[in-house]
Amino acid sequence: MKAQLRAWWRSHFGPFTLGEQGERLAARQLRRQGYKIITLRHRLRYGEFDVIAVDGETIVFVEVKTRRGPQLARPATAVDAQRRQRMTRAALAYMKSHDLLDYPARFDIVEVLWPDGPGQPQIAHHKAAFRAEGRGQFFR
């Protein structure tokens, strides 16, 4: 029965992309570290978040970067200044819309590196990977 359900699911929705697999793996790892996962792949007008979680009383906006094979540069370097500014605007919009401006927030990056062949992926979690960037009331 379980195999039939899995086959039906894949026939209708297809297999998960590499990025989706990385996001799910990152969320699982964060849960193991005691985070409460609020949502995966949350889209807003200003951007999207791969994972939104809570660590204690801190709201954590997580960007997951997934790559396969040997890499010359770390995947986290793909989060450039423009991406950080978009994430900051989106975080502010999310916090305003959910009345969460009184709570601390931070931005984390989780890198997931899948090997070319068989084997387990490597996961690197960068807490407070960057500070809020841009202009406006969010920045003091």
Chimera marker file (.cmm) of the C-alpha trace (Angstrom):
<marker_set name="trace">
<marker id="1" x="0.000" y="0.000" z="0.000" r="1" g="1" b="0" radius="0.5"/>
<marker id="2" x="2.790" y="2.418" z="0.927" r="1" g="1" b="0" radius="0.5"/>
<marker id="3" x="4.630" y="1.720" z="-2.340" r="1" g="1" b="0" radius="0.5"/>
<marker id="4" x="1.424" y="2.347" z="-4.307" r="1" g="1" b="0" radius="0.5"/>
<marker id="5" x="0.885" y="5.671" z="-2.564" r="1" g="1" b="0" radius="0.5"/>
<marker id="6" x="4.498" y="6.695" z="-3.258" r="1" g="1" b="0" radius="0.5"/>
<marker id="7" x="4.124" y="5.731" z="-6.947" r="1" g="1" b="0" radius="0.5"/>
<marker id="8" x="0.872" y="7.688" z="-7.233" r="1" g="1" b="0" radius="0.5"/>
<marker id="9" x="2.443" y="10.734" z="-5.569" r="1" g="1" b="0" radius="0.5"/>
<marker id="10" x="5.441" y="10.727" z="-7.916" r="1" g="1" b="0" radius="0.5"/>
<marker id="11" x="3.268" y="10.235" z="-10.987" r="1" g="1" b="0" radius="0.5"/>
<marker id="12" x="1.213" y="13.308" z="-10.079" r="1" g="1" b="0" radius="0.5"/>
<marker id="13" x="3.805" y="15.568" z="-8.517" r="1" g="1" b="0" radius="0.5"/>
<marker id="14" x="7.134" y="14.199" z="-9.726" r="1" g="1" b="0" radius="0.5"/>
<marker id="15" x="10.204" y="13.581" z="-7.595" r="1" g="1" b="0" radius="0.5"/>
<marker id="16" x="11.572" y="16.305" z="-5.387" r="1" g="1" b="0" radius="0.5"/>
<marker id="17" x="14.193" y="18.533" z="-6.949" r="1" g="1" b="0" radius="0.5"/>
<marker id="18" x="17.677" y="18.657" z="-5.480" r="1" g="1" b="0" radius="0.5"/>
<marker id="19" x="16.824" y="21.965" z="-3.806" r="1" g="1" b="0" radius="0.5"/>
<marker id="20" x="13.626" y="20.576" z="-2.262" r="1" g="1" b="0" radius="0.5"/>
<marker id="21" x="15.519" y="17.546" z="-0.974" r="1" g="1" b="0" radius="0.5"/>
<marker id="22" x="18.086" y="19.867" z="0.595" r="1" g="1" b="0" radius="0.5"/>
<marker id="23" x="15.381" y="21.992" z="2.246" r="1" g="1" b="0" radius="0.5"/>
<marker id="24" x="13.701" y="18.934" z="3.732" r="1" g="1" b="0" radius="0.5"/>
<marker id="25" x="17.023" y="17.589" z="4.985" r="1" g="1" b="0" radius="0.5"/>
<marker id="26" x="17.919" y="20.983" z="6.478" r="1" g="1" b="0" radius="0.5"/>
<marker id="27" x="14.535" y="21.187" z="8.244" r="1" g="1" b="0" radius="0.5"/>
<marker id="28" x="15.045" y="17.703" z="9.678" r="1" g="1" b="0" radius="0.5"/>
<marker id="29" x="18.500" y="18.710" z="10.947" r="1" g="1" b="0" radius="0.5"/>
<marker id="30" x="17.123" y="21.906" z="12.509" r="1" g="1" b="0" radius="0.5"/>
<marker id="31" x="14.399" y="19.901" z="14.276" r="1" g="1" b="0" radius="0.5"/>
<marker id="32" x="17.080" y="17.643" z="15.744" r="1" g="1" b="0" radius="0.5"/>
<marker id="33" x="18.808" y="20.770" z="17.084" r="1" g="1" b="0" radius="0.5"/>
<marker id="34" x="15.609" y="21.797" z="18.883" r="1" g="1" b="0" radius="0.5"/>
<marker id="35" x="14.204" y="24.305" z="16.399" r="1" g="1" b="0" radius="0.5"/>
<marker id="36" x="10.468" y="24.446" z="15.824" r="1" g="1" b="0" radius="0.5"/>
<marker id="37" x="9.808" y="24.560" z="12.079" r="1" g="1" b="0" radius="0.5"/>
<marker id="38" x="7.055" y="27.032" z="11.224" r="1" g="1" b="0" radius="0.5"/>
<marker id="39" x="6.989" y="26.645" z="7.458" r="1" g="1" b="0" radius="0.5"/>
<marker id="40" x="8.951" y="25.445" z="4.434" r="1" g="1" b="0" radius="0.5"/>
<marker id="41" x="9.147" y="27.353" z="1.132" r="1" g="1" b="0" radius="0.5"/>
<marker id="42" x="7.196" y="30.389" z="2.310" r="1" g="1" b="0" radius="0.5"/>
<marker id="43" x="6.612" y="32.903" z="-0.485" r="1" g="1" b="0" radius="0.5"/>
<marker id="44" x="6.011" y="36.602" z="0.090" r="1" g="1" b="0" radius="0.5"/>
<marker id="45" x="5.694" y="39.617" z="-2.160" r="1" g="1" b="0" radius="0.5"/>
<marker id="46" x="9.310" y="40.584" z="-1.435" r="1" g="1" b="0" radius="0.5"/>
<marker id="47" x="10.867" y="37.145" z="-1.719" r="1" g="1" b="0" radius="0.5"/>
<marker id="48" x="10.735" y="33.653" z="-0.313" r="1" g="1" b="0" radius="0.5"/>
<marker id="49" x="12.215" y="31.744" z="2.576" r="1" g="1" b="0" radius="0.5"/>
<marker id="50" x="13.295" y="28.143" z="2.401" r="1" g="1" b="0" radius="0.5"/>
<marker id="51" x="12.631" y="27.589" z="6.114" r="1" g="1" b="0" radius="0.5"/>
<marker id="52" x="11.152" y="29.752" z="8.845" r="1" g="1" b="0" radius="0.5"/>
<marker id="53" x="11.805" y="28.385" z="12.321" r="1" g="1" b="0" radius="0.5"/>
<marker id="54" x="11.872" y="29.369" z="15.982" r="1" g="1" b="0" radius="0.5"/>
<marker id="55" x="14.953" y="28.862" z="18.150" r="1" g="1" b="0" radius="0.5"/>
<marker id="56" x="13.966" y="29.664" z="21.741" r="1" g="1" b="0" radius="0.5"/>
<marker id="57" x="12.308" y="33.071" z="21.327" r="1" g="1" b="0" radius="0.5"/>
<marker id="58" x="14.208" y="33.981" z="18.164" r="1" g="1" b="0" radius="0.5"/>
<marker id="59" x="12.583" y="33.832" z="14.750" r="1" g="1" b="0" radius="0.5"/>
<marker id="60" x="15.057" y="32.311" z="12.316" r="1" g="1" b="0" radius="0.5"/>
<marker id="61" x="14.867" y="32.883" z="8.569" r="1" g="1" b="0" radius="0.5"/>
<marker id="62" x="16.888" y="30.134" z="6.894" r="1" g="1" b="0" radius="0.5"/>
<marker id="63" x="18.317" y="30.103" z="3.392" r="1" g="1" b="0" radius="0.5"/>
<marker id="64" x="19.243" y="26.580" z="2.246" r="1" g="1" b="0" radius="0.5"/>
<marker id="65" x="21.880" y="26.204" z="-0.453" r="1" g="1" b="0" radius="0.5"/>
<marker id="66" x="22.126" y="22.708" z="-1.920" r="1" g="1" b="0" radius="0.5"/>
<marker id="67" x="24.806" y="21.551" z="-4.326" r="1" g="1" b="0" radius="0.5"/>
<marker id="68" x="25.927" y="18.218" z="-5.780" r="1" g="1" b="0" radius="0.5"/>
<marker id="69" x="29.500" y="17.156" z="-6.399" r="1" g="1" b="0" radius="0.5"/>
<marker id="70" x="32.800" y="18.832" z="-5.601" r="1" g="1" b="0" radius="0.5"/>
<marker id="71" x="32.578" y="22.582" z="-5.149" r="1" g="1" b="0" radius="0.5"/>
<marker id="72" x="35.337" y="25.149" z="-5.417" r="1" g="1" b="0" radius="0.5"/>
<marker id="73" x="33.362" y="27.736" z="-3.456" r="1" g="1" b="0" radius="0.5"/>
<marker id="74" x="31.080" y="27.170" z="-0.495" r="1" g="1" b="0" radius="0.5"/>
<marker id="75" x="27.359" y="27.313" z="-1.431" r="1" g="1" b="0" radius="0.5"/>
<marker id="76" x="26.794" y="30.017" z="1.201" r="1" g="1" b="0" radius="0.5"/>
<marker id="77" x="28.782" y="32.451" z="-0.968" r="1" g="1" b="0" radius="0.5"/>
<marker id="78" x="25.807" y="32.430" z="-3.370" r="1" g="1" b="0" radius="0.5"/>
<marker id="79" x="23.907" y="34.555" z="-0.838" r="1" g="1" b="0" radius="0.5"/>
<marker id="80" x="25.119" y="37.891" z="-2.170" r="1" g="1" b="0" radius="0.5"/>
<marker id="81" x="24.294" y="41.433" z="-1.002" r="1" g="1" b="0" radius="0.5"/>
<marker id="82" x="21.225" y="41.696" z="-3.246" r="1" g="1" b="0" radius="0.5"/>
<marker id="83" x="19.851" y="38.395" z="-1.920" r="1" g="1" b="0" radius="0.5"/>
<marker id="84" x="20.500" y="39.488" z="1.678" r="1" g="1" b="0" radius="0.5"/>
<marker id="85" x="18.604" y="42.745" z="1.094" r="1" g="1" b="0" radius="0.5"/>
<marker id="86" x="15.629" y="40.865" z="-0.418" r="1" g="1" b="0" radius="0.5"/>
<marker id="87" x="15.613" y="38.463" z="2.519" r="1" g="1" b="0" radius="0.5"/>
<marker id="88" x="15.713" y="41.384" z="4.947" r="1" g="1" b="0" radius="0.5"/>
<marker id="89" x="12.712" y="43.080" z="3.284" r="1" g="1" b="0" radius="0.5"/>
<marker id="90" x="10.803" y="39.797" z="3.211" r="1" g="1" b="0" radius="0.5"/>
<marker id="91" x="11.611" y="39.109" z="6.878" r="1" g="1" b="0" radius="0.5"/>
<marker id="92" x="10.341" y="42.536" z="7.862" r="1" g="1" b="0" radius="0.5"/>
<marker id="93" x="7.119" y="42.006" z="5.887" r="1" g="1" b="0" radius="0.5"/>
<marker id="94" x="6.626" y="38.579" z="7.491" r="1" g="1" b="0" radius="0.5"/>
<marker id="95" x="7.241" y="39.897" z="10.994" r="1" g="1" b="0" radius="0.5"/>
<marker id="96" x="4.891" y="42.860" z="10.473" r="1" g="1" b="0" radius="0.5"/>
<marker id="97" x="2.109" y="40.704" z="9.040" r="1" g="1" b="0" radius="0.5"/>
<marker id="98" x="2.352" y="38.242" z="11.961" r="1" g="1" b="0" radius="0.5"/>
<marker id="99" x="2.753" y="40.948" z="14.669" r="1" g="1" b="0" radius="0.5"/>
<marker id="100" x="6.227" y="39.661" z="15.600" r="1" g="1" b="0" radius="0.5"/>
<marker id="101" x="8.249" y="42.887" z="15.618" r="1" g="1" b="0" radius="0.5"/>
<marker id="102" x="8.865" y="42.591" z="19.388" r="1" g="1" b="0" radius="0.5"/>
<marker id="103" x="10.783" y="39.322" z="18.932" r="1" g="1" b="0" radius="0.5"/>
<marker id="104" x="14.442" y="38.963" z="17.956" r="1" g="1" b="0" radius="0.5"/>
<marker id="105" x="15.192" y="37.578" z="14.514" r="1" g="1" b="0" radius="0.5"/>
<marker id="106" x="18.243" y="36.286" z="12.709" r="1" g="1" b="0" radius="0.5"/>
<marker id="107" x="19.310" y="34.937" z="9.334" r="1" g="1" b="0" radius="0.5"/>
<marker id="108" x="20.929" y="31.498" z="9.071" r="1" g="1" b="0" radius="0.5"/>
<marker id="109" x="22.321" y="29.644" z="6.076" r="1" g="1" b="0" radius="0.5"/>
<marker id="110" x="22.343" y="25.862" z="5.811" r="1" g="1" b="0" radius="0.5"/>
<marker id="111" x="24.616" y="24.281" z="3.208" r="1" g="1" b="0" radius="0.5"/>
<marker id="112" x="23.792" y="20.788" z="1.947" r="1" g="1" b="0" radius="0.5"/>
<marker id="113" x="26.501" y="19.102" z="-0.142" r="1" g="1" b="0" radius="0.5"/>
<marker id="114" x="25.418" y="15.870" z="-1.855" r="1" g="1" b="0" radius="0.5"/>
<marker id="115" x="28.198" y="13.567" z="-3.047" r="1" g="1" b="0" radius="0.5"/>
<marker id="116" x="28.380" y="12.598" z="-6.728" r="1" g="1" b="0" radius="0.5"/>
<marker id="117" x="28.054" y="8.925" z="-5.897" r="1" g="1" b="0" radius="0.5"/>
<marker id="118" x="26.545" y="7.040" z="-3.014" r="1" g="1" b="0" radius="0.5"/>
<marker id="119" x="26.946" y="8.431" z="0.458" r="1" g="1" b="0" radius="0.5"/>
<marker id="120" x="25.409" y="10.778" z="2.927" r="1" g="1" b="0" radius="0.5"/>
<marker id="121" x="25.198" y="14.531" z="2.309" r="1" g="1" b="0" radius="0.5"/>
<marker id="122" x="27.248" y="16.929" z="4.413" r="1" g="1" b="0" radius="0.5"/>
<marker id="123" x="25.317" y="19.623" z="6.257" r="1" g="1" b="0" radius="0.5"/>
<marker id="124" x="26.844" y="22.871" z="7.530" r="1" g="1" b="0" radius="0.5"/>
<marker id="125" x="24.683" y="25.239" z="9.582" r="1" g="1" b="0" radius="0.5"/>
<marker id="126" x="25.848" y="28.863" z="9.761" r="1" g="1" b="0" radius="0.5"/>
<marker id="127" x="23.997" y="30.592" z="12.599" r="1" g="1" b="0" radius="0.5"/>
<marker id="128" x="23.578" y="34.350" z="12.276" r="1" g="1" b="0" radius="0.5"/>
<marker id="129" x="25.231" y="34.157" z="8.850" r="1" g="1" b="0" radius="0.5"/>
<marker id="130" x="24.487" y="37.817" z="8.113" r="1" g="1" b="0" radius="0.5"/>
<marker id="131" x="22.812" y="40.850" z="9.606" r="1" g="1" b="0" radius="0.5"/>
<marker id="132" x="19.799" y="42.675" z="8.234" r="1" g="1" b="0" radius="0.5"/>
<marker id="133" x="20.812" y="44.833" z="5.276" r="1" g="1" b="0" radius="0.5"/>
<marker id="134" x="19.190" y="47.804" z="3.593" r="1" g="1" b="0" radius="0.5"/>
<marker id="135" x="17.423" y="50.961" z="4.670" r="1" g="1" b="0" radius="0.5"/>
<marker id="136" x="14.404" y="51.618" z="6.846" r="1" g="1" b="0" radius="0.5"/>
<marker id="137" x="13.017" y="51.072" z="10.318" r="1" g="1" b="0" radius="0.5"/>
<marker id="138" x="14.326" y="47.518" z="10.611" r="1" g="1" b="0" radius="0.5"/>
<marker id="139" x="17.895" y="48.797" z="10.765" r="1" g="1" b="0" radius="0.5"/>
<marker id="140" x="19.261" y="50.717" z="13.747" r="1" g="1" b="0" radius="0.5"/>
<link id1="1" id2="2" r="1" g="1" b="0" radius="0.2"/>
<link id1="2" id2="3" r="1" g="1" b="0" radius="0.2"/>
<link id1="3" id2="4" r="1" g="1" b="0" radius="0.2"/>
<link id1="4" id2="5" r="1" g="1" b="0" radius="0.2"/>
<link id1="5" id2="6" r="1" g="1" b="0" radius="0.2"/>
<link id1="6" id2="7" r="1" g="1" b="0" radius="0.2"/>
<link id1="7" id2="8" r="1" g="1" b="0" radius="0.2"/>
<link id1="8" id2="9" r="1" g="1" b="0" radius="0.2"/>
<link id1="9" id2="10" r="1" g="1" b="0" radius="0.2"/>
<link id1="10" id2="11" r="1" g="1" b="0" radius="0.2"/>
<link id1="11" id2="12" r="1" g="1" b="0" radius="0.2"/>
<link id1="12" id2="13" r="1" g="1" b="0" radius="0.2"/>
<link id1="13" id2="14" r="1" g="1" b="0" radius="0.2"/>
<link id1="14" id2="15" r="1" g="1" b="0" radius="0.2"/>
<link id1="15" id2="16" r="1" g="1" b="0" radius="0.2"/>
<link id1="16" id2="17" r="1" g="1" b="0" radius="0.2"/>
<link id1="17" id2="18" r="1" g="1" b="0" radius="0.2"/>
<link id1="18" id2="19" r="1" g="1" b="0" radius="0.2"/>
<link id1="19" id2="20" r="1" g="1" b="0" radius="0.2"/>
<link id1="20" id2="21" r="1" g="1" b="0" radius="0.2"/>
<link id1="21" id2="22" r="1" g="1" b="0" radius="0.2"/>
<link id1="22" id2="23" r="1" g="1" b="0" radius="0.2"/>
<link id1="23" id2="24" r="1" g="1" b="0" radius="0.2"/>
<link id1="24" id2="25" r="1" g="1" b="0" radius="0.2"/>
<link id1="25" id2="26" r="1" g="1" b="0" radius="0.2"/>
<link id1="26" id2="27" r="1" g="1" b="0" radius="0.2"/>
<link id1="27" id2="28" r="1" g="1" b="0" radius="0.2"/>
<link id1="28" id2="29" r="1" g="1" b="0" radius="0.2"/>
<link id1="29" id2="30" r="1" g="1" b="0" radius="0.2"/>
<link id1="30" id2="31" r="1" g="1" b="0" radius="0.2"/>
<link id1="31" id2="32" r="1" g="1" b="0" radius="0.2"/>
<link id1="32" id2="33" r="1" g="1" b="0" radius="0.2"/>
<link id1="33" id2="34" r="1" g="1" b="0" radius="0.2"/>
<link id1="34" id2="35" r="1" g="1" b="0" radius="0.2"/>
<link id1="35" id2="36" r="1" g="1" b="0" radius="0.2"/>
<link id1="36" id2="37" r="1" g="1" b="0" radius="0.2"/>
<link id1="37" id2="38" r="1" g="1" b="0" radius="0.2"/>
<link id1="38" id2="39" r="1" g="1" b="0" radius="0.2"/>
<link id1="39" id2="40" r="1" g="1" b="0" radius="0.2"/>
<link id1="40" id2="41" r="1" g="1" b="0" radius="0.2"/>
<link id1="41" id2="42" r="1" g="1" b="0" radius="0.2"/>
<link id1="42" id2="43" r="1" g="1" b="0" radius="0.2"/>
<link id1="43" id2="44" r="1" g="1" b="0" radius="0.2"/>
<link id1="44" id2="45" r="1" g="1" b="0" radius="0.2"/>
<link id1="45" id2="46" r="1" g="1" b="0" radius="0.2"/>
<link id1="46" id2="47" r="1" g="1" b="0" radius="0.2"/>
<link id1="47" id2="48" r="1" g="1" b="0" radius="0.2"/>
<link id1="48" id2="49" r="1" g="1" b="0" radius="0.2"/>
<link id1="49" id2="50" r="1" g="1" b="0" radius="0.2"/>
<link id1="50" id2="51" r="1" g="1" b="0" radius="0.2"/>
<link id1="51" id2="52" r="1" g="1" b="0" radius="0.2"/>
<link id1="52" id2="53" r="1" g="1" b="0" radius="0.2"/>
<link id1="53" id2="54" r="1" g="1" b="0" radius="0.2"/>
<link id1="54" id2="55" r="1" g="1" b="0" radius="0.2"/>
<link id1="55" id2="56" r="1" g="1" b="0" radius="0.2"/>
<link id1="56" id2="57" r="1" g="1" b="0" radius="0.2"/>
<link id1="57" id2="58" r="1" g="1" b="0" radius="0.2"/>
<link id1="58" id2="59" r="1" g="1" b="0" radius="0.2"/>
<link id1="59" id2="60" r="1" g="1" b="0" radius="0.2"/>
<link id1="60" id2="61" r="1" g="1" b="0" radius="0.2"/>
<link id1="61" id2="62" r="1" g="1" b="0" radius="0.2"/>
<link id1="62" id2="63" r="1" g="1" b="0" radius="0.2"/>
<link id1="63" id2="64" r="1" g="1" b="0" radius="0.2"/>
<link id1="64" id2="65" r="1" g="1" b="0" radius="0.2"/>
<link id1="65" id2="66" r="1" g="1" b="0" radius="0.2"/>
<link id1="66" id2="67" r="1" g="1" b="0" radius="0.2"/>
<link id1="67" id2="68" r="1" g="1" b="0" radius="0.2"/>
<link id1="68" id2="69" r="1" g="1" b="0" radius="0.2"/>
<link id1="69" id2="70" r="1" g="1" b="0" radius="0.2"/>
<link id1="70" id2="71" r="1" g="1" b="0" radius="0.2"/>
<link id1="71" id2="72" r="1" g="1" b="0" radius="0.2"/>
<link id1="72" id2="73" r="1" g="1" b="0" radius="0.2"/>
<link id1="73" id2="74" r="1" g="1" b="0" radius="0.2"/>
<link id1="74" id2="75" r="1" g="1" b="0" radius="0.2"/>
<link id1="75" id2="76" r="1" g="1" b="0" radius="0.2"/>
<link id1="76" id2="77" r="1" g="1" b="0" radius="0.2"/>
<link id1="77" id2="78" r="1" g="1" b="0" radius="0.2"/>
<link id1="78" id2="79" r="1" g="1" b="0" radius="0.2"/>
<link id1="79" id2="80" r="1" g="1" b="0" radius="0.2"/>
<link id1="80" id2="81" r="1" g="1" b="0" radius="0.2"/>
<link id1="81" id2="82" r="1" g="1" b="0" radius="0.2"/>
<link id1="82" id2="83" r="1" g="1" b="0" radius="0.2"/>
<link id1="83" id2="84" r="1" g="1" b="0" radius="0.2"/>
<link id1="84" id2="85" r="1" g="1" b="0" radius="0.2"/>
<link id1="85" id2="86" r="1" g="1" b="0" radius="0.2"/>
<link id1="86" id2="87" r="1" g="1" b="0" radius="0.2"/>
<link id1="87" id2="88" r="1" g="1" b="0" radius="0.2"/>
<link id1="88" id2="89" r="1" g="1" b="0" radius="0.2"/>
<link id1="89" id2="90" r="1" g="1" b="0" radius="0.2"/>
<link id1="90" id2="91" r="1" g="1" b="0" radius="0.2"/>
<link id1="91" id2="92" r="1" g="1" b="0" radius="0.2"/>
<link id1="92" id2="93" r="1" g="1" b="0" radius="0.2"/>
<link id1="93" id2="94" r="1" g="1" b="0" radius="0.2"/>
<link id1="94" id2="95" r="1" g="1" b="0" radius="0.2"/>
<link id1="95" id2="96" r="1" g="1" b="0" radius="0.2"/>
<link id1="96" id2="97" r="1" g="1" b="0" radius="0.2"/>
<link id1="97" id2="98" r="1" g="1" b="0" radius="0.2"/>
<link id1="98" id2="99" r="1" g="1" b="0" radius="0.2"/>
<link id1="99" id2="100" r="1" g="1" b="0" radius="0.2"/>
<link id1="100" id2="101" r="1" g="1" b="0" radius="0.2"/>
<link id1="101" id2="102" r="1" g="1" b="0" radius="0.2"/>
<link id1="102" id2="103" r="1" g="1" b="0" radius="0.2"/>
<link id1="103" id2="104" r="1" g="1" b="0" radius="0.2"/>
<link id1="104" id2="105" r="1" g="1" b="0" radius="0.2"/>
<link id1="105" id2="106" r="1" g="1" b="0" radius="0.2"/>
<link id1="106" id2="107" r="1" g="1" b="0" radius="0.2"/>
<link id1="107" id2="108" r="1" g="1" b="0" radius="0.2"/>
<link id1="108" id2="109" r="1" g="1" b="0" radius="0.2"/>
<link id1="109" id2="110" r="1" g="1" b="0" radius="0.2"/>
<link id1="110" id2="111" r="1" g="1" b="0" radius="0.2"/>
<link id1="111" id2="112" r="1" g="1" b="0" radius="0.2"/>
<link id1="112" id2="113" r="1" g="1" b="0" radius="0.2"/>
<link id1="113" id2="114" r="1" g="1" b="0" radius="0.2"/>
<link id1="114" id2="115" r="1" g="1" b="0" radius="0.2"/>
<link id1="115" id2="116" r="1" g="1" b="0" radius="0.2"/>
<link id1="116" id2="117" r="1" g="1" b="0" radius="0.2"/>
<link id1="117" id2="118" r="1" g="1" b="0" radius="0.2"/>
<link id1="118" id2="119" r="1" g="1" b="0" radius="0.2"/>
<link id1="119" id2="120" r="1" g="1" b="0" radius="0.2"/>
<link id1="120" id2="121" r="1" g="1" b="0" radius="0.2"/>
<link id1="121" id2="122" r="1" g="1" b="0" radius="0.2"/>
<link id1="122" id2="123" r="1" g="1" b="0" radius="0.2"/>
<link id1="123" id2="124" r="1" g="1" b="0" radius="0.2"/>
<link id1="124" id2="125" r="1" g="1" b="0" radius="0.2"/>
<link id1="125" id2="126" r="1" g="1" b="0" radius="0.2"/>
<link id1="126" id2="127" r="1" g="1" b="0" radius="0.2"/>
<link id1="127" id2="128" r="1" g="1" b="0" radius="0.2"/>
<link id1="128" id2="129" r="1" g="1" b="0" radius="0.2"/>
<link id1="129" id2="130" r="1" g="1" b="0" radius="0.2"/>
<link id1="130" id2="131" r="1" g="1" b="0" radius="0.2"/>
<link id1="131" id2="132" r="1" g="1" b="0" radius="0.2"/>
<link id1="132" id2="133" r="1" g="1" b="0" radius="0.2"/>
<link id1="133" id2="134" r="1" g="1" b="0" radius="0.2"/>
<link id1="134" id2="135" r="1" g="1" b="0" radius="0.2"/>
<link id1="135" id2="136" r="1" g="1" b="0" radius="0.2"/>
<link id1="136" id2="137" r="1" g="1" b="0" radius="0.2"/>
<link id1="137" id2="138" r="1" g="1" b="0" radius="0.2"/>
<link id1="138" id2="139" r="1" g="1" b="0" radius="0.2"/>
<link id1="139" id2="140" r="1" g="1" b="0" radius="0.2"/>
</marker_set>
